[in-house]
Structures are given as structure tokens and as C-alpha cells.
Amino acid sequence: MAFRLEIADFGAFYERTYDTAYRTALGIVRDPALAADVTQDAFVSAYRHRDRFRGEAPSGAWLHRIVVNRALSALRGRRTPRRDVDLAPLIAPDDAAGTTSRLVLLDALDALPPRQRAAVILRYYHDYDYATIAQILNTTSTNVGAMLSRSLGRLKDALDSEQVATRGRGA
């Protein structure tokens, strides 16, 4: 199929997709070294199993499923220490949002459970639809909608709390 051509030259595929794969892993695991390991493991797995790629969906979605699964596996049974990680590339610039709001949003994103964080990143960073996210997370589109709704509610609450605190400080 047409999408199979996307990975025919795996070196070019790697070059084209590494940055987004790494940022996805970083958004989930919140540790740069672990994110690099996860990303490399994902590419090794993708390369070894490239013959299994049927080409029914874009290669990026296929790769992100591997990255997300590796990232979630890396976090299982492990308490990842909080790191001062710049996740700004994960969030689109917004002229109305100040630096404080961005930091609050990043902290709120950090507080989400890893699967919810993955869903938010896949939806709002990669712009995948619910069906594709469901395939990547091995769940249903309905569950993706519920995860995103809960996640956005938590993110909105965090931003609303910051706005109230900012007004209280007279800023």
C-alpha cells in the first residue's frame, strides 16, 4: 500500500520521524535520558518488525504506537523523579498565554497519569483523531474521548486556579 513506501528507506524514515518520536516519549516519561532510551528502543523494534507494517495507516501512527507502548512500559513499576524538563515544544505557542500559564499547564500535564498524558500529546501535538489514538493506546475511541475529557478538565482547572491566584496577587 501507499503508506508502506514511507518506511521503505528506513534511514530516511528515522531522520524524518526521530524528533517527534523523542518529544512524544519525553512528554510521557518526563526524563530526557529515559526518553532517548525509549525512542531508540522503539526504532530498533520498528526496524526489526518493519515487515509487519501493513501500510493501512500512516507510518507515523505506527511508530507512535511503538513509542507510546515502550514509554508506558518504561514507567510501569517505576516512580520517575520529577525533572526540570522543557516541554515547551509539546505545546503550540499561544500569544495570549503568558510564561506562568505555560508553566502551570506543563505542571498540570506532568500531573496526569501516563496514558492520559499520552492521549493529550497524541491528540493535541500530533493531531491524531480518536480512532487513531485508540489504535495506538489499544483502547476504544469512546475511552479516548473520556480520557481526553478528564485530562482537559484537569488542565483547565490548573489554569483557572493560576488565574485566580494571579488576580489575587494583583498581577
N, C-alpha and C positions, 0 to 999 in steps of 0.2 A: 504494500500500500504506500501511499504518498508519504506518510509520516516515517516510514522505515528509512527513507533516504536521509532523514535528519541525523541518524546515528551511523550511517554508512562509513563516514570518516570520523572515527571516534575521537581522534586528536582534535579535530575542529569542533566537534560536539563539546568536548571537555573545555576548550578555550572559550566557547560561546556561553556555556552554562555555569562555569565554576563560581563566578561571583554571586549569582542569585542562589545557587545551592548553598554556598557558605553562609550567606546572610540568613537564609531560611534556618539552617542549623543553629546559627548564633542566636537568632530570635527565640528558638526553643530551649536550647541548653544554657544560654546566658554565660558561657565561658569560652573565650576565644580559642584556647588550646584544644578544648574538647570539641568545639565546633569544627576546627580544622581536621581533627581526627575523624569525626563523624563524616565530614564531607569527603575525605579521602577514602574511607571505608565504603561510602555509598558509590563512589566512582569505580572502585575496584569491583564491587558487586555488580554494578551496571555493566561493566566491561565483560565480566565473566558470564553474565546472563543476557547479553545483548541479543542472542539468538531467540530468546523468549519474548522479546518486544514484538508484539503483533502489529503495531503501527495503526491501531484503531483510534488512538488519541495522540495529541502532540507529545513529542519526546520529553518536553519539559515536565509535563504532568507525571509521566512515568518515572522520571528521575526524582521529582519531588516526593513521590510515594516512598521511594527507597530512602531518601534523606530523612523524611519525617519518621519513618519506621526505625531507622538507625538512631536518630536523636532521642526518640521516646525510649528505645531500648537502653540507651546510654544513661538515661535518667532513672530507670527503674531501680528501686532499692538504694538509691544514692541521694544523699542530700547535697545538692550542688550549692557551694558557697556563693553568696551574692558577690558579684563583681561590678566594678565601675566600668561598664561596657557602653560604648557609644552605639546605641541602636537607632540613631537619627536616620540612617539610610533606609530603615524599615518603614518610616513614616513620611508620607509625602509632605513637602513644605507647605505651610499654610500661613499666609501673610497675617491673618487675624490672630493666630496663636502666638503667644509670647514664649520666651525661653522657659519660664516657670511652668507654663501649661504643658509644654513638651516634656519637661522632666517629670511632671506629675503623671502624664499619660504613659511615659516609659515605665515609671514605677508601678502603675496600675497594670500595665501589660506584664510586667515581671511577676506580679502577684497572682496572675491567672494560672490555673493548672496547665501543665504542658500541652495536653490535647487541645484545650481551648485556645492557648497561645498559638498553636499550630493552625487551628481553624482561622483565627483572625489574620495571621500572616498570609495564609493561602488565599483568603478572600480579598483582603484589602491591600496587600502588597503585590500579589501575583494576579489578582482579579479573576480567579477561577470561580466558576459557577458552583452552586451547591452540589450538583451531581458529580462534578469532577472532584470536589473536596471530599465528598462521601466515598468515592473510589479510593482516594489517597489515604483517607483515615479508616477505611474498611468499616464504614457505617452507612446509615441511610441519610438521604437528603433531609428528611424530617429532623433527624438528630443533629445534623449540621446546623439547621435553622435554629434549633433550641440552644445549641452551644454558642452560636454567634449572638443570639438574643441575650443570653445570660452574660456573655463576655462584654457586649456593648453596654449593657446596663451597669456592670461594674466599672467600666471605663468612664461612662457618663457620670456616675456617682462620684468617682475620684475627681473628675474635672469640676463638677458642681461644688464639691467640698472645697477645692482650691479657690474657686471664685469667691465663695463666701468668706474664706479666710483672708483672701487678698483685700476684699472690701472692708473687712474688719480691721485690717492694718492701715487702711486709708490709702492704699496704693491705687 
